[in-house]
Amino acid sequence: MIQTLELPVSGMDCAACARKAQRALMRVPGVQSADVLLNAEKAVIQFDTDAATPDALRATIEKVGFSVPQPLAAAEDETPDHLLQAKALQRQLFATLGLLFGTILFVVVIGEGLGLFEKITESVPWWAGLLAVLAFGYPIFKDVLASALRREVTSHTLMSVGAVAALAIGQWATAAIVVFFMRVGEFTERFTSERARRLLKEMTALVPQTARVQRDGGEREVAIETVVPGDVIIVRPGERVPVDGVVLEGQATLDQAAITGESMPVEAEAGDRVYAATLARLGHVKLRAERIGRDTTFGRALQLVEDAEANRGKVQRVADRFSAWYLPVVATIALLTWLLSGNILATVAVLVVACSCSFALATPIAMMASVGAAARQGLLIKGGKVIEALVQCDVMLVDKTGTLTTGNPRITDVVPLGRLDENTLLHLAAAAERHSEHPLAEAVRALAAERGMPAQEPDRFEARPGRGVRAEIEGLTVEIGNRRMLEDASANTGASAAADAAQRLEGEGKTLLFMVVDGQLAGLFAAQDTLRPEVADALAAVRAAGIGRIELLTGDNERTAAAIAAPLGLGYRAGLLPEDKINIVREWQQQGHRVVMVGDGVNDAPALAQADVGIAMGGGTDVAMEAAQIVLMREDWRLVAESVRIARRTMGVVRTNIGFTALYNLVGLSLAAFGLLPPIYAAALQSIPDIGILANSSRLIRNRGATDD
């Protein structure tokens, strides 16, 4: 019988670790498939229970150096602050970049140029240098040896060969440099992986761990795991809905941005469907639970984020691809040198000059220079793989609310329908909405403030969840709210004019507020989310950068989507849930396209994780920022086009680095094999390609204009 098993895996620091565990699992008899997810820290295994057992699979993971911890009873509750986290990450990236460049400059220029290495080597006993290299590089040497026993070759294998060759000829200082570069790369990968793993914890924290359930004639607060479909759940103001369900009674204003991404809260009453992780801003409801935990809409979104890593097309590291064939070639050249000449010094020189240090540096130094320069411009790029993937993207999918738009509605139209003029309507509306927390109420107050109207306290105020507000102002009864409020008010005066105006404004994708004064329809207000002013120019720049297909994805209705997309020349798909967005990403990928997804909300997180490159707005949710590979630290759409330009320029530098290093090593190998390059000079010459790579990569640090290539 075929069974699917999920095992937690700890101790993985990089994608190579995940691949190592995956290869080991695939060698177990009976295993049909195995996906090891680095960010989710788990393995998803399909196996034949007649040929393999869970214990055998656990033992396999532990045998290759990782552990399988027991699952915790509950997820750790964290309160993330995405701004502090992003700034801390930026500081640490700068520190790492500065340390790496400073060390390279000191070691290469000072050490080699002034002969400092030679003096240190002469003054320090060889055995002391050997012990220092072995102690500092022990974790990597141990892993390389274990990989060699499993007949696996990595980029660390190449660098370790160079370090051993340097030690063999007494050049322990050169070996120390090689080991240092390996440790810096290991630290950077571990740091990036840990940051990515926070995404899943933060998404989980959005769903309440308890629910208020109506049982045995009373209310009981129980763990969410004990809730079953059919239970009656009570949700009060300020609480998040713990399950997917249908409202039985009550009314509430719900913020569903975590699910649909809509900027406007929705009014829920009996018969309406609600989703887990949505926030009740006003009012309270009783609802019947239908789906719990991982079966909810939000739970499926969480599962999609976890699984997206297994479905993404992985971009291999240049160094890893190179390692697969370079080491056998070098070993063959060294062996032929020994067999044909019998010259041990020439053989050692071949191994030393072929040290993969420069090849291993060709990509990461350029990437780190680019990441550091991008951070100073307000672009947080999470690693070199992102840059390589972005160059190949040809489709961009864009969320609407909070991404193309600001996410803050503003009043665009005030339409009088009776004897009151526009300013009087606005004055009364602002006073009536004085104590309302609804976003549209804030928009009304903001417009009144812009026009210099003083804030006025109502004589009496009543919030009517799901409908609007009622207030007494200067002897007038003022009601303002949605169509449900209008139906309750039974206002007839101006109904025909209101219908015409409402149809026109709703056709433009706007949300309406109706205003009734003393039982008579007096006017209406139209609100619309605000398009970011730089979007049109930025989209033109994105197209010029090589991404020709741009499509809008939104949870809003068709009219609102069309009103935003049409002026920008975008295609669009409306009424989408998180699972719809990720399916659209996969649809494009299955057609052979590389996809960029731009979003800002929790509902965008699955699509951001599934896309080849996810870009998150810095003012969005912390979950979106963790799911994405690029974060815009300023809410400026021009940075999207800038990220594509930076990626293209960076990969040009990387290709130059690799070409230069390949040519240099080819010449070095030829000279060493013919005995024309003594080992001591072979070790010293290793600094030259490093200097070339550093000089070429340093061009990325300079802030150049968007028109530069």
C-alpha positions in Angstrom: 0.0 0.0 0.0 1.3 3.5 -0.9 1.4 5.9 2.0 2.3 9.6 2.3 4.4 10.6 5.3 5.5 14.1 6.5 8.6 14.1 8.7 10.1 17.2 10.3 13.7 17.7 9.4 16.1 19.9 11.4 19.7 20.8 10.7 19.4 21.9 7.1 21.3 25.1 6.3 21.1 25.3 2.5 19.5 23.9 -0.6 22.4 21.4 -0.9 21.4 20.0 2.5 17.8 19.5 1.2 19.1 17.8 -1.9 21.4 15.5 0.1 18.5 14.3 2.3 16.2 13.9 -0.8 18.8 11.8 -2.6 19.2 9.6 0.5 15.5 9.0 0.8 15.1 8.2 -2.9 17.6 5.4 -2.4 15.5 3.7 0.2 13.7 0.6 -1.4 10.0 1.3 -1.6 10.2 5.1 -1.8 8.1 6.4 -4.7 8.9 10.1 -4.3 10.5 12.4 -1.8 10.4 16.2 -1.5 12.6 17.8 1.1 11.5 21.3 1.8 14.2 23.6 3.2 12.0 26.5 4.3 9.2 24.3 5.8 11.9 22.0 7.4 10.1 18.8 6.5 10.2 15.9 4.1 7.1 14.7 2.2 7.6 11.0 1.3 5.4 8.6 -0.7 6.4 5.0 0.0 5.3 1.4 -0.2 4.5 0.2 3.3 5.4 -3.3 2.3 9.0 -2.3 1.4 9.7 0.6 3.8 8.8 1.8 7.2 8.6 5.2 8.9 11.4 4.2 11.2 13.6 3.3 8.3 12.9 6.7 6.7 13.7 8.5 9.9 17.0 6.6 10.2 17.9 7.5 6.7 17.6 11.2 7.4 19.6 10.9 10.6 22.3 8.9 8.8 23.1 11.7 6.4 23.6 14.2 9.3 20.1 15.6 10.0 17.6 15.0 12.8 13.9 14.2 12.9 12.5 16.0 16.0 9.2 15.1 17.6 6.4 17.6 16.5 5.5 20.3 19.0 2.0 20.4 20.5 1.5 23.9 19.4 3.3 26.4 17.2 5.4 29.0 18.9 3.5 32.3 19.0 5.6 35.1 17.6 4.7 38.7 17.1 6.7 39.8 14.1 7.6 43.3 13.3 8.5 43.3 9.6 10.0 46.7 9.5 12.5 45.9 12.3 13.2 42.6 10.8 13.9 44.1 7.3 16.1 46.8 8.7 18.0 44.2 10.8 18.5 42.0 7.7 19.7 45.0 5.7 22.3 45.8 8.4 23.5 42.2 8.6 23.8 42.0 4.8 25.9 45.2 4.8 28.0 43.9 7.6 28.6 40.6 5.8 29.4 42.4 2.5 31.8 44.8 4.3 33.5 42.0 6.1 33.9 39.9 2.9 35.3 42.8 0.8 37.5 44.1 3.6 39.0 40.7 4.2 39.6 40.1 0.5 41.3 43.5 0.1 43.4 43.0 3.1 44.4 39.4 2.4 45.0 39.7 -1.3 46.5 43.2 -1.6 48.4 43.4 1.7 49.2 39.7 2.1 50.3 38.9 -1.4 51.4 42.3 -2.5 53.7 43.0 0.5 54.8 39.5 1.2 53.1 39.3 4.5 52.0 35.7 4.0 55.6 34.6 3.5 56.7 36.3 6.7 53.8 34.7 8.7 54.5 31.3 7.2 58.2 31.5 8.2 57.5 32.7 11.7 54.6 30.3 12.6 55.4 26.6 12.8 53.8 24.6 10.1 52.0 22.3 12.5 50.4 25.3 14.2 49.1 26.5 10.9 47.9 23.0 10.0 46.0 22.8 13.3 44.4 26.2 12.8 43.2 25.3 9.3 41.8 21.9 10.4 40.1 23.4 13.4 38.5 26.3 11.5 37.4 24.1 8.6 36.5 21.0 10.5 32.7 21.2 9.9 33.1 21.6 6.2 35.9 19.0 5.9 33.8 16.5 7.8 30.8 17.1 5.4 33.0 16.9 2.3 34.4 13.6 3.5 31.0 12.2 4.2 29.8 13.3 0.8 32.8 11.7 -0.8 32.0 8.4 0.9 28.6 8.7 -0.7 30.2 9.5 -4.1 28.8 13.0 -4.1 30.7 16.1 -5.3 29.9 19.7 -4.2 31.5 23.1 -4.6 33.0 22.6 -1.1 34.7 19.4 -2.5 36.7 21.5 -5.0 37.8 24.1 -2.4 38.8 21.4 0.1 41.0 19.8 -2.6 42.7 23.2 -3.0 43.2 23.6 0.7 44.7 20.1 1.1 47.0 20.7 -1.8 48.2 24.0 -0.3 48.8 22.2 3.0 50.8 19.5 1.2 53.3 22.0 0.0 53.5 23.9 3.3 51.2 26.8 2.3 49.0 26.7 5.3 48.1 30.5 4.9 46.7 29.8 1.4 44.7 26.9 2.8 43.4 29.2 5.6 42.1 31.7 2.9 40.3 28.9 1.1 38.7 27.7 4.3 37.7 31.2 5.2 35.8 31.6 2.0 34.0 28.4 2.5 32.8 29.4 6.0 31.6 32.8 4.9 29.4 31.1 2.2 28.1 28.6 4.7 27.1 31.4 7.1 25.3 33.4 4.4 23.3 30.4 3.4 22.3 29.5 6.9 21.3 33.1 7.6 19.1 33.3 4.5 17.4 29.9 5.3 16.5 30.9 8.8 14.9 34.1 7.7 12.8 32.3 5.1 11.5 29.8 7.7 9.9 32.5 9.8 7.2 32.8 7.1 5.4 29.6 8.1 5.4 30.5 11.8 4.0 34.0 11.1 1.2 32.6 8.9 0.3 30.1 11.5 0.1 32.8 14.1 -2.7 34.6 12.2 -5.1 31.8 13.1 -6.5 31.7 16.7 -5.4 28.7 18.7 -8.7 28.7 20.6 -12.3 29.2 19.7 -15.4 30.2 21.8 -17.8 27.4 21.2 -21.5 27.2 22.3 -21.8 23.8 24.1 -24.1 22.4 26.8 -26.1 25.6 27.0 -23.1 27.9 27.6 -20.0 29.3 26.0 -16.7 27.4 26.4 -13.2 28.4 25.1 -11.6 25.3 23.7 -8.5 24.5 21.7 -9.0 24.8 18.0 -8.1 21.2 17.5 -11.2 20.1 19.4 -13.6 22.0 17.2 -15.6 19.8 14.8 -17.8 20.8 11.8 -21.2 21.8 13.0 -20.1 23.5 16.2 -21.5 27.0 16.8 -18.7 29.5 17.2 -19.0 33.0 18.7 -16.8 35.8 17.4 -16.7 39.1 19.2 -15.3 42.6 18.1 -11.5 42.6 17.7 -11.3 38.8 17.4 -10.2 36.7 14.4 -12.5 34.1 13.0 -11.0 30.7 13.9 -12.8 28.5 11.2 -14.5 28.7 7.8 -18.2 28.8 8.4 -21.6 30.3 7.7 -23.1 33.1 9.9 -26.2 31.9 11.8 -27.1 35.2 13.5 -25.6 38.6 14.3 -23.9 41.2 12.1 -20.2 42.2 11.9 -17.8 44.2 9.8 -15.0 41.8 8.7 -11.6 42.6 7.4 -10.9 39.8 4.9 -7.7 41.2 3.6 -5.8 38.1 4.7 -7.9 36.0 2.4 -9.2 38.1 -0.5 -6.8 41.1 -0.4 -9.8 43.4 -0.6 -9.2 46.8 1.0 -12.9 47.3 1.9 -14.2 45.4 4.9 -17.3 43.3 4.2 -20.5 43.3 6.1 -21.5 39.8 7.3 -24.9 38.7 8.5 -27.0 35.6 8.6 -26.3 33.3 5.6 -23.0 34.9 4.7 -19.8 32.8 4.5 -16.8 33.8 6.5 -13.2 32.6 6.5 -10.6 31.7 9.1 -8.1 34.4 10.0 -10.4 37.3 9.1 -10.8 40.0 11.7 -14.1 41.2 13.2 -13.7 45.0 13.4 -17.3 45.8 14.5 -20.2 43.7 15.7 -20.4 40.1 16.6 -21.6 36.9 15.0 -22.5 33.3 15.7 -21.5 31.0 13.0 -21.6 27.3 12.1 -18.2 25.7 11.7 -17.7 24.0 8.3 -13.9 23.6 7.9 -11.2 23.6 10.6 -7.5 23.8 10.6 -5.7 22.8 7.4 -9.1 22.3 5.6 -9.9 26.1 5.9 -9.2 28.5 3.0 -6.4 30.0 5.0 -5.1 26.6 6.0 -4.9 25.6 2.4 -3.0 28.8 1.7 -0.5 27.8 4.4 -0.1 24.4 2.9 0.4 25.9 -0.5 3.3 28.0 0.8 4.9 24.9 2.3 4.5 22.9 -0.9 5.5 25.7 -3.2 9.2 25.0 -2.6 8.9 21.5 -4.0 7.1 22.8 -7.1 9.3 25.7 -8.0 11.8 25.3 -10.8 15.1 25.4 -8.9 17.9 27.5 -10.4 21.2 25.6 -9.9 24.2 27.4 -8.5 26.9 28.0 -11.1 29.5 26.6 -8.8 27.6 23.4 -8.2 27.1 22.9 -12.0 30.8 23.5 -12.6 31.9 21.2 -9.7 30.3 18.2 -11.4 32.8 18.1 -14.2 35.7 20.3 -13.1 37.1 18.0 -10.3 37.3 14.9 -12.5 39.1 16.9 -15.2 41.6 18.3 -12.7 42.2 14.9 -11.1 42.8 13.4 -14.6 45.3 16.2 -15.5 47.1 15.7 -12.2 47.3 11.9 -12.7 48.5 12.2 -16.3 51.2 14.7 -15.1 52.4 12.2 -12.5 52.3 9.2 -14.9 54.0 11.0 -17.8 56.6 13.1 -16.0 57.0 11.6 -12.5 57.3 15.2 -11.3 55.6 15.4 -7.9 56.1 19.1 -7.7 54.3 19.6 -11.0 51.5 17.3 -9.9 51.0 19.4 -6.7 51.2 22.6 -8.7 48.3 21.3 -10.9 46.1 20.7 -7.8 47.0 24.0 -6.2 46.5 26.2 -9.3 43.2 24.4 -9.9 41.8 25.4 -6.5 38.2 26.2 -7.1 38.3 29.3 -4.8 38.1 31.7 -7.7 35.3 29.7 -9.4 33.4 29.6 -6.1 33.8 33.4 -5.7 32.8 34.3 -9.2 29.1 34.2 -8.5 28.7 35.0 -4.7 31.0 38.1 -4.7 29.0 39.6 -7.6 25.8 38.6 -6.0 26.6 40.1 -2.6 27.9 43.3 -4.2 24.6 43.6 -6.1 22.5 42.8 -3.0 24.3 45.4 -1.0 24.0 48.1 -3.6 20.3 47.2 -4.2 19.6 47.5 -0.4 20.9 51.0 -0.4 18.4 51.8 -3.2 15.5 50.3 -1.2 15.5 46.8 -2.7 15.9 43.8 -0.4 17.0 40.8 -2.6 17.2 37.5 -0.7 20.1 35.8 -2.4 21.8 35.2 -5.7 19.4 32.6 -6.9 16.8 35.3 -7.0 18.9 37.4 -9.3 19.6 34.5 -11.7 15.9 33.6 -11.8 14.7 37.2 -12.3 16.8 37.5 -15.5 14.9 34.7 -17.1 11.3 35.9 -16.2 9.0 36.9 -19.0 5.6 37.1 -17.2 4.6 39.4 -14.3 1.4 38.8 -12.3 0.4 41.7 -10.1 -2.0 42.0 -7.1 -4.2 45.0 -7.0 -5.0 46.2 -3.4 -2.0 47.5 -1.6 0.2 46.7 -4.6 -1.0 48.7 -7.6 -3.1 50.8 -5.3 -2.3 52.2 -1.9 -5.0 50.2 -0.1 -6.5 53.3 1.4 -9.9 54.4 -0.1 -10.6 58.1 -0.8 -13.8 59.9 -1.6 -13.8 60.7 -5.3 -17.4 62.0 -5.7 -20.0 63.7 -3.5 -23.4 63.7 -5.3 -26.3 65.9 -3.9 -29.7 64.4 -4.5 -31.9 66.9 -2.7 -31.9 70.4 -1.2 -28.5 70.1 0.5 -25.4 71.2 -1.3 -22.1 69.3 -1.5 -20.4 71.1 1.4 -23.4 70.7 3.7 -23.5 67.0 2.9 -19.9 66.6 3.6 -20.1 68.5 6.8 -23.0 66.4 8.1 -21.4 63.1 6.9 -18.1 63.9 8.7 -19.9 64.7 11.9 -22.0 61.5 11.6 -18.9 59.4 10.9 -17.0 61.1 13.8 -16.7 57.9 15.9 -16.9 55.3 13.2 -13.9 53.0 12.7 -14.9 52.0 9.1 -12.2 52.8 6.5 -14.9 54.6 4.4 -15.7 56.8 7.5 -12.0 57.7 7.7 -12.1 58.6 4.0 -15.1 60.9 4.6 -13.4 62.6 7.6 -10.2 63.0 5.5 -12.0 64.8 2.7 -13.7 67.1 5.2 -10.3 67.9 6.8 -8.8 68.6 3.3 -11.5 71.2 2.7 -10.9 72.9 6.0 -14.1 71.8 7.8 -13.8 71.7 11.6 -14.6 68.4 13.3 -18.0 68.4 15.0 -19.3 66.1 17.7 -22.7 64.6 16.9 -25.4 65.0 19.6 -26.1 61.3 19.4 -24.3 58.4 17.7 -25.3 54.9 16.9 -23.2 52.3 15.0 -25.3 49.8 13.0 -22.9 46.9 12.1 -23.5 45.7 8.5 -25.4 48.8 7.5 -23.8 52.1 8.7 -24.3 54.7 11.3 -27.1 57.0 12.6 -26.5 60.3 14.3 -28.3 63.4 15.6 -26.6 66.6 14.3 -28.0 70.1 14.7 -31.5 68.7 15.1 -31.2 66.6 12.0 -31.3 62.7 11.9 -28.4 61.7 9.6 -28.0 58.1 8.4 -25.0 57.1 6.2 -24.2 53.6 5.1 -24.6 50.9 2.4 -27.6 49.7 0.4 -28.9 47.7 3.4 -29.1 50.9 5.4 -30.9 52.6 2.5 -33.5 49.8 2.4 -34.1 50.1 6.2 -34.5 53.9 5.9 -37.3 53.5 3.2 -36.2 56.7 1.7 -37.8 57.5 -1.6 -37.0 61.1 -2.5 -34.3 61.2 -5.2 -34.4 57.4 -5.7 -34.4 57.7 -9.5 -31.5 60.1 -9.7 -29.7 58.0 -7.1 -30.1 54.9 -9.2 -28.6 56.6 -12.3 -25.7 58.1 -10.3 -25.1 54.8 -8.5 -25.0 52.8 -11.7 -22.6 55.2 -13.3 -20.2 55.3 -10.3 -20.3 51.5 -9.7 -19.5 51.0 -13.4 -16.3 52.9 -12.6 -15.5 50.3 -9.9 -16.3 52.6 -7.0 -17.8 51.8 -3.6 -20.9 53.8 -2.6 -22.1 55.3 0.7 -25.8 56.5 0.8 -26.8 59.4 3.0 -30.3 59.9 4.4 -31.4 63.1 6.2 -34.6 63.1 8.2 -35.8 60.0 6.2 -35.1 61.5 2.8 -32.3 60.4 0.5 -30.0 63.4 0.4 -26.9 62.3 -1.4 -24.3 59.7 -2.0 -20.5 59.4 -1.7 -18.3 57.3 -4.0 -15.0 55.9 -2.8 -12.1 54.3 -4.7 -8.8 52.8 -3.8 -6.0 55.1 -4.9 -3.7 54.1 -7.7 -0.1 54.7 -6.9 1.0 57.7 -9.0 4.2 56.1 -10.4 2.6 52.8 -11.5 2.0 53.7 -15.2 5.6 54.8 -15.9 6.9 51.9 -13.8 5.0 49.3 -15.8 6.3 50.9 -19.1 9.8 50.5 -17.6 9.1 46.9 -16.7 8.0 46.1 -20.3 11.1 47.9 -21.6 13.3 45.7 -19.3 12.0 42.6 -21.1 8.9 41.4 -19.3 6.2 41.7 -22.0 3.2 40.1 -20.4 1.7 41.8 -17.2 -1.6 40.6 -15.7 -3.6 41.9 -12.8 -4.9 39.4 -10.2 -7.4 40.5 -7.6 -10.1 39.3 -5.1 -12.2 42.3 -6.1 -15.2 42.2 -8.5 -15.0 42.5 -12.2 -16.0 46.1 -12.4 -13.3 47.3 -10.0 -10.7 45.1 -11.7 -11.5 46.5 -15.1 -11.5 50.1 -13.9 -7.9 49.7 -12.7 -6.6 47.4 -15.4 -8.0 49.1 -18.6 -6.1 52.5 -18.3 -2.9 50.6 -17.6 -3.3 48.3 -20.6 -3.3 45.2 -18.4 -5.2 41.9 -18.6 -7.0 40.9 -15.4 -8.6 38.1 -13.5 -11.0 39.0 -10.7 -12.8 37.4 -7.8 -9.7 35.2 -6.9 -8.9 33.4 -3.7 -5.3 32.5 -2.7 -5.5 29.1 -4.3 -6.7 30.6 -7.5 -3.7 32.9 -7.7 -1.2 30.1 -7.1 -3.0 28.0 -9.8 -2.6 30.9 -12.3 1.2 31.1 -11.5 1.5 27.3 -12.1 -0.6 27.6 -15.3 2.0 30.1 -16.7 4.9 27.9 -15.5 3.4 24.8 -17.1 3.4 26.7 -20.4 7.2 27.2 -20.1 7.2 30.7 -18.8 9.2 32.2 -15.8 6.9 34.2 -13.6 7.3 37.2 -11.4 4.5 37.7 -8.8 4.1 41.1 -7.1 1.9 41.4 -4.0 1.6 42.7 -0.5 -0.9 40.6 1.5 -1.2 37.3 3.3 -3.5 36.1 0.5 -0.6 36.7 -2.0 1.9 34.6 0.0 1.2 31.2 -1.7 1.6 32.8 -5.2 4.7 34.7 -4.1 6.3 31.5 -2.9 5.3 29.5 -6.0 6.5 32.1 -8.5 10.0 31.9 -9.8 10.5 35.3 -8.2 8.1 36.9 -5.7 8.3 40.7 -5.1 6.5 42.2 -2.0 5.7 45.8 -1.2 7.5 46.9 1.9 4.3 48.5 3.3 2.5 45.1 3.1 2.1 42.3 5.5 5.1 40.6 7.2 4.0 37.3 5.8 4.2 38.6 2.2 7.6 40.0 2.9 8.9 36.7 4.1 7.3 34.7 1.3 8.8 37.0 -1.4 12.3 36.8 -2.6 12.5 40.6 -3.2 11.1 43.2 -0.9 10.6 46.9 -1.8 11.6 48.8 1.2 10.0 51.9 -0.2 6.5 51.7 -1.6 7.7 52.8 -5.0 6.8 50.8 -8.1 9.9 52.1 -10.0 11.9 49.8 -7.8 10.3 46.8 -9.6 11.8 47.8 -12.9 15.0 48.6 -11.1 15.2 45.1 -9.7 15.0 43.7 -13.2 17.8 46.0 -14.4 20.0 45.1 -11.5 19.5 41.4 -12.1 20.5 41.7 -15.8 23.6 43.7 -15.0 24.6 41.4 -12.2 24.3 38.3 -14.4 26.5 40.0 -17.0 29.2 40.5 -14.4 28.8 36.9 -13.2 29.3 35.6 -16.7 32.4 37.8 -17.2 33.8 36.5 -13.8 33.3 32.9 -14.8 34.8 33.4 -18.3 37.8 35.2 -17.0 38.4 32.6 -14.3 38.0 29.7 -16.7 40.5 31.2 -19.1 42.9 31.9 -16.3 42.7 28.4 -14.8 43.1 26.9 -18.2 46.4 28.7 -18.7 47.5 27.9 -15.1 46.7 24.2 -15.5 48.7 24.1 -18.8 51.8 25.8 -17.3 51.6 23.6 -14.1 51.2 20.3 -16.0 54.3 21.1 -18.1 56.4 21.9 -15.0 56.6 25.6 -15.8 54.8 26.7 -12.7 56.4 25.7 -9.3 53.9 25.0 -6.5 54.9 28.1 -4.5 54.0 30.4 -7.4 50.9 28.4 -8.2 49.7 29.1 -4.7 50.6 32.8 -5.0 48.9 33.2 -8.4 45.6 32.2 -6.9 45.1 35.8 -5.7 45.1 37.2 -9.3 41.7 35.8 -10.4 40.3 36.9 -7.0 41.5 40.4 -7.6 40.0 40.3 -11.1 36.7 39.1 -9.8 36.7 41.7 -7.0 37.4 44.5 -9.4 34.8 43.4 -11.9 32.2 42.8 -9.2 32.8 46.1 -7.5 31.2 47.9 -10.5 27.9 46.7 -9.1 28.4 48.7 -6.0 28.2 52.0 -7.9 24.7 53.4 -8.1 24.0 53.8 -11.8 20.9 55.1 -13.5 18.1 52.9 -14.8 19.2 53.5 -18.4 22.6 52.0 -17.9 23.1 48.4 -19.0 
